Amino acid sequence: RWSERRFLNEVLGLFYAGMAKPLLPEDILRCRAFELSMWPRLGPPFRSYMGVDWGGGVGRTVVWIMAQDEWNRWRLLYVHRFQEKDLMRQAEVVSNLIPLFNVKQCVADLGYGAVQVAELQKKHASTVLGVMYVQRPDKPLERRDQMEFGERIAQLHVQADRSFYVEKAISLIKLVDAKGNRFPMLQLPWAEPSRIEWIIDQFTCLEREQAELQSGRRYPRYLHPEGTEDHAFHAFVYALIAYDASKMYG
């Protein structure tokens, strides 16, 4: 079955009304730090923040770990997409990465990850939080103590306004300083391009259109076309949420 978007784009060759590309390849390439490599670990006193997007298939789950540098830029320390099918094995790897990178807060989506998050919280307690995207412009981030998924209960999670955090991530990447120069607040370790250049497509596939809430209030909605994957981008977003949530949980 063809969506309206796909029909207009691929059959009629029309540009879908209101659709825009908020991130272009050159935006991501400006974030390259050629002298930086992936880190094998991070020791105290430094702390990091982790985002996990459980993609629900081979090569779709992505873990993203980052820390702030002396200019408060987010420096990517480690990113990985799993080829392992077993979701609980993925959770085991994530569990091992938490102490290895001295993670202060991890946020992982509950869409495909309710069971994994529950298992991780058994070992790491509130260091691991689940997250659910919502459309609620008046409250970007809210703590939720309990939600039931079938027979399991995933405790300690947050609800995050999708558009707010997607735009926050975009603005950090496209930041312009007082002189009008680009000063991206995301640093990508590019000493070994083959380990990281795959994320470009997962950031630039994002599209924006105008949508409307039932209240009549309009807001920008972000999605990606069929056949593309944006797991790395959302793992980055979850890591940003982890930073904010760490302050919320104190």
Salt bridges, closest charged atoms under 4 A:
GLU10 OE1 - ARG6 NE 3.48
ASP27 OD1 - ARG30 NH1 3.26
ASP27 OD1 - ARG182 NH1 3.07
ASP53 OD1 - HIS231 ND1 3.21
ASP69 OD2 - ARG73 NE 2.82
GLU92 OE2 - ARG89 NH1 3.25
GLU119 OE2 - LYS122 NZ 2.93
GLU119 OE2 - ARG152 NH1 3.07
GLU142 OE1 - ARG136 NH1 3.20
GLU142 OE2 - LYS139 NZ 3.77
ASP145 OD1 - ARG143 NE 3.01
GLU192 OE2 - ARG195 NH1 3.58
GLU207 OE1 - ARG5 NH1 2.86
GLU209 OE1 - ARG5 NH2 2.58
GLU209 OE2 - ARG221 NH2 2.64
GLU212 OE1 - ARG218 NH1 3.52
GLU226 OE1 - ARG6 NH1 3.59
GLU229 OE2 - ARG60 NE 3.11
ASP230 OD1 - HIS224 NE2 3.55
ASP230 OD2 - HIS234 NE2 3.00
ASP244 OD2 - LYS168 NZ 2.86
ASP244 OD1 - LYS247 NZ 3.81
